[in-house]
Every structure is written in C-alpha cells, then in structure tokens.
Amino acid sequence: MTGLITPPSGAAHARISGIGAYRPRRVVPNSELVEAIDSSDEWIQERSGIKTRHFAGDGESVIDMSEFATRDALAMAGIEAGEVDAVILATVTHPYQTPAAAPALADRMGMGKPAAFDISAACAGYCHGISLASDMVRGGSARNVAVVGVERLSDFTSRTDRGTAFIFGDGAGAAIVTASDTAGIGPTVWGSEGDKWDVIAQNESWIDVHEQKLDWPTIGMQGQRVFRWAVWSMAPVAQRALEVAGVTVDQLDAFIPHQANVRIIDAMCKQLKMPDHVAVARDIVDSANTSAASVPLATERMLREGAAPRGGLALQIGFGAGLSYAAQVITLP
Ligand SMILES: CC(C)(COP(=O)(O)OP(=O)(O)OC[C@H]1O[C@@H](n2cnc3c(N)ncnc32)[C@H](O)[C@@H]1OP(=O)(O)O)[C@@H](O)C(=O)NCCC(=O)NCCS
C-alpha cells in the first residue's frame, strides 16, 4: 500500500531581515604590493579602481570572520542564535576539504543543531545562498536561515602574479533570511558556463600539488576574458532579474553588483541605463574583490553610511569562477 507524503509547507514569502559585515583590521594599500609585480598605485587604481584591501591576521580563519559578521546580522534581525534553523556558508577559501565550515560556525555561535553546509560558487556564492535560503523558508525546511559569504583570499593569491596580486581581499558578510508577509526576495536568475571553467581557477589540483611536490596553489585568472564576459554577459542577467521581479530600473534604490572591478561596475551601469538616483555599490575601492563576501560587505556599508535606505529596493548580482552567476532583486533590511 502506498502512503501519502505530507507536503512541505512554509512561509508565503521571505525577506532579508538583517545584514552584518566583518573587515579584518589590517589595511593593505597598493603601495605594499606594487614592487613584487612591477606595477604602480596609479595603474592599479586606473585599471581596477582599487586603493586598499583588508588582509586577515595570523590565524584569523574564515570561521572567525564569519562569526563577527553573523553576530551583527542576527542583532539587526532581532533574532537569537538559537532561532537559526539553517546556515549556508559560501566560500572557496576554507582550508579544509572536509568538513564544511558552516557546522563549526553554528556550534561556535550556540545555534544548537541547525542544518549547516557550505556552497562553492565563488563570487556568486552569496547570491546563490540567498536564493536557496528564500526557497527553504518558503518551502518550510527552515524559518530563519543565516547566509554567509566569507573569504580569506590572501592565502590563495600569488604576491608575484601581475593579474591577481592586487585584486583580492579578505572579509565576511552575512544575511539573515526570514519569513515575510510580502515578497522581499525576487526570483533568482542564475546559471553557469562550465565550458569556461579555466578562466578563473586554482592553478593546480591538490592531488598534483601532493604527488608532483608543486608549490602551494593559488587562484589564476585570465583577466581580459573575465572582463569581457562580465561586461557583456552579466548586464543582461541583471536585466532579467529586474524583469522577473516585475521591477523597473527606475524603481531601484540601489545596485549592488559583485565588486570585481570599478570599470566592470561602470560598464554594467551604462548598459542597464542606471538612473542617477540609484546608489551604486563601490566598496571595491577600499575592500578590493572579496569574492563570496563582496555583495554582503557592500550592502552593509551602503546601509551603514546611509547611501541606500532601509526597506529600499536593490538589485544584486554575483558572478565569477565556474563561470557561474546569480542575480535577484531584494528589499534592503
Ligand atoms: C586584471 C585587469 C585589471 C588587467 O587589466 P588589462 O587591461 O586586461 O591588462 P592586460 O593584461 O591586457 O595588460 C595590459 C598592459 O598592462 C600591463 N600590466 C598587466 N598587469 C599589470 C600590473 N599589475 N601592473 C602594471 N602593468 C600591468 C601589461 O604588461 C600590458 O602592457 P603592454 O600593453 O605594454 O603589453 C583586467 O583584465 C581586469 O580587471 N579583469 C577582470 C578582473 C576581475 O574582475 N576579476 C574578478 C572576476 S570575479
């Protein structure tokens, strides 16, 4: 005899109710990096917009950074750690193949025994996490979800690679996704282009590093290919995220793209015909590219500095290694 399974049932809608950020104390200006790559502060600022980045301190792990960001996000949401049912942690720089960082973060924060797992979608990881969390809240598998984007990229960056040494930084951002009476997270437009997996990639596999006694692996990037892909392919993805949310660009208060390069951000704004009244995140200038942490770090900053209003509408998009991408319209917490 076949029984009937009770279908899952969750909240009508989901929203982001809190956001938090952690920027490591050590600020590294371009001048500290230029000698090893025969570059200059002017060149780096002109080509990328970056002036400084933060590097994590000795022994400051992705779990440590996540804890600070998540505590702030919970405080803004007005939710206790014990009320979190699930933790989604997006990173590509947790230095253990297994276990994931999320269960240790949950335990450290006294969350009890929530579902806790990591996702690997590089610079698109946080926006993937927001999509999953929204579906979980609406599907009934969690009431409150902590979504963390965190990176310690300084561990995986070659100080002598001219194409990446100045690009990456460290940090953590976190959001709490909760039930809502109205839709606070629009449908996600996401995808991947695995035929371009080599465009941004760890340069050697762990197996080759071990068996061939190679140097510590770092993340390599074909800068011009990334640049062209981001400029030409990501604006249409952002446009589709607006359309599926039923929102026009004029209705936005903020545009929060992945902080990859100021020139990419400017080119996307031009293609999207972003009106002047829309605040555009440019956290990259001080924080560089923090991969999975870049969108929540930029969001926290815009709210803290008053550049975007609480409760306003924001378009966010993450894109990077995979190649993979995800975009959605959100209501700012
Ligand atoms: C990395 C990036 C800034 C490099 O800029 P670029 O204009 O593509 O640079 P190129 O590699 O074509 O090199 C152009 C010139 O600058 C020089 N150059 C390259 N890197 C340099 C550096 N760090 N400092 C000084 N000069 C540099 C090159 O030697 C070349 O000189 P030449 O014209 O005399 O031959 C750019 O490709 C970029 O921003 N890509 C996207 C990166 C990104 O967003 N990554 C994250 C995605 S998630």
The ligand as an SDF file (V2000), in Angstrom:
LIG
                    3D

 48 50  0  0  0  0  0  0  0  0999 V2000
   43.2500   42.2940  -14.3340 C   0  0  0  0  0  0  0  0  0  0  0  0
   42.9960   43.5210  -15.2050 C   0  0  0  0  0  0  0  0  0  0  0  0
   42.8800   44.7710  -14.3460 C   0  0  0  0  0  0  0  0  0  0  0  0
   44.1900   43.6810  -16.1360 C   0  0  0  0  0  0  0  0  0  0  0  0
   43.9550   44.7810  -16.9860 O   0  0  0  0  0  0  0  0  0  0  0  0
   44.1530   44.6140  -18.5310 P   0  0  0  0  0  0  0  0  0  0  0  0
   43.9230   45.9300  -19.1390 O   0  0  0  0  0  0  0  0  0  0  0  0
   43.2910   43.4720  -19.0110 O   0  0  0  0  0  0  0  0  0  0  0  0
   45.6930   44.2140  -18.6210 O   0  0  0  0  0  0  0  0  0  0  0  0
   46.4370   43.3310  -19.6880 P   0  0  0  0  0  0  0  0  0  0  0  0
   46.7240   42.0100  -19.0940 O   0  0  0  0  0  0  0  0  0  0  0  0
   45.7360   43.3570  -21.0190 O   0  0  0  0  0  0  0  0  0  0  0  0
   47.7540   44.1390  -19.8630 O   0  0  0  0  0  0  0  0  0  0  0  0
   47.7680   45.4880  -20.4000 C   0  0  0  0  0  0  0  0  0  0  0  0
   49.1210   46.0950  -20.1620 C   0  0  0  0  0  0  0  0  0  0  0  0
   49.2900   46.3140  -18.7520 O   0  0  0  0  0  0  0  0  0  0  0  0
   50.4430   45.5990  -18.2860 C   0  0  0  0  0  0  0  0  0  0  0  0
   50.1140   45.0570  -16.9830 N   0  0  0  0  0  0  0  0  0  0  0  0
   49.4440   43.9160  -16.6880 C   0  0  0  0  0  0  0  0  0  0  0  0
   49.3140   43.7810  -15.3600 N   0  0  0  0  0  0  0  0  0  0  0  0
   49.9160   44.8560  -14.8160 C   0  0  0  0  0  0  0  0  0  0  0  0
   50.0950   45.2900  -13.4920 C   0  0  0  0  0  0  0  0  0  0  0  0
   49.6390   44.5990  -12.4360 N   0  0  0  0  0  0  0  0  0  0  0  0
   50.7300   46.4680  -13.2880 N   0  0  0  0  0  0  0  0  0  0  0  0
   51.1910   47.1960  -14.3090 C   0  0  0  0  0  0  0  0  0  0  0  0
   51.0490   46.8340  -15.6050 N   0  0  0  0  0  0  0  0  0  0  0  0
   50.4060   45.6820  -15.8390 C   0  0  0  0  0  0  0  0  0  0  0  0
   50.7020   44.5220  -19.2950 C   0  0  0  0  0  0  0  0  0  0  0  0
   52.0590   44.1650  -19.3170 O   0  0  0  0  0  0  0  0  0  0  0  0
   50.2710   45.1970  -20.5680 C   0  0  0  0  0  0  0  0  0  0  0  0
   51.3250   46.0370  -21.0250 O   0  0  0  0  0  0  0  0  0  0  0  0
   51.6010   46.2750  -22.6000 P   0  0  0  0  0  0  0  0  0  0  0  0
   50.3470   46.9290  -23.1180 O   0  0  0  0  0  0  0  0  0  0  0  0
   52.7810   47.1680  -22.5980 O   0  0  0  0  0  0  0  0  0  0  0  0
   51.8170   44.9090  -23.1690 O   0  0  0  0  0  0  0  0  0  0  0  0
   41.7150   43.3600  -16.0530 C   0  0  0  0  0  0  0  0  0  0  0  0
   41.8760   42.3510  -17.0100 O   0  0  0  0  0  0  0  0  0  0  0  0
   40.5370   43.0330  -15.2350 C   0  0  0  0  0  0  0  0  0  0  0  0
   40.0950   43.8330  -14.4310 O   0  0  0  0  0  0  0  0  0  0  0  0
   39.9430   41.8470  -15.4490 N   0  0  0  0  0  0  0  0  0  0  0  0
   38.8010   41.4060  -14.6860 C   0  0  0  0  0  0  0  0  0  0  0  0
   39.2590   41.0180  -13.3390 C   0  0  0  0  0  0  0  0  0  0  0  0
   38.1250   40.6740  -12.4630 C   0  0  0  0  0  0  0  0  0  0  0  0
   37.1690   41.3940  -12.3970 O   0  0  0  0  0  0  0  0  0  0  0  0
   38.2270   39.5500  -11.7780 N   0  0  0  0  0  0  0  0  0  0  0  0
   37.2820   39.1150  -10.8700 C   0  0  0  0  0  0  0  0  0  0  0  0
   36.2030   38.3730  -11.5350 C   0  0  0  0  0  0  0  0  0  0  0  0
   35.2020   37.6290  -10.3730 S   0  0  0  0  0  0  0  0  0  0  0  0
  1  2  1  0
  2  3  1  0
  2  4  1  0
  2 36  1  0
  4  5  1  0
  5  6  1  0
  6  7  2  0
  6  8  1  0
  6  9  1  0
  9 10  1  0
 10 11  2  0
 10 12  1  0
 10 13  1  0
 13 14  1  0
 14 15  1  0
 15 16  1  0
 15 30  1  0
 16 17  1  0
 17 18  1  0
 17 28  1  0
 18 19  1  0
 18 27  1  0
 19 20  2  0
 20 21  1  0
 21 22  1  0
 21 27  2  0
 22 23  1  0
 22 24  2  0
 24 25  1  0
 25 26  2  0
 26 27  1  0
 28 29  1  0
 28 30  1  0
 30 31  1  0
 31 32  1  0
 32 33  2  0
 32 34  1  0
 32 35  1  0
 36 37  1  0
 36 38  1  0
 38 39  2  0
 38 40  1  0
 40 41  1  0
 41 42  1  0
 42 43  1  0
 43 44  2  0
 43 45  1  0
 45 46  1  0
 46 47  1  0
 47 48  1  0
M  END
$$$$
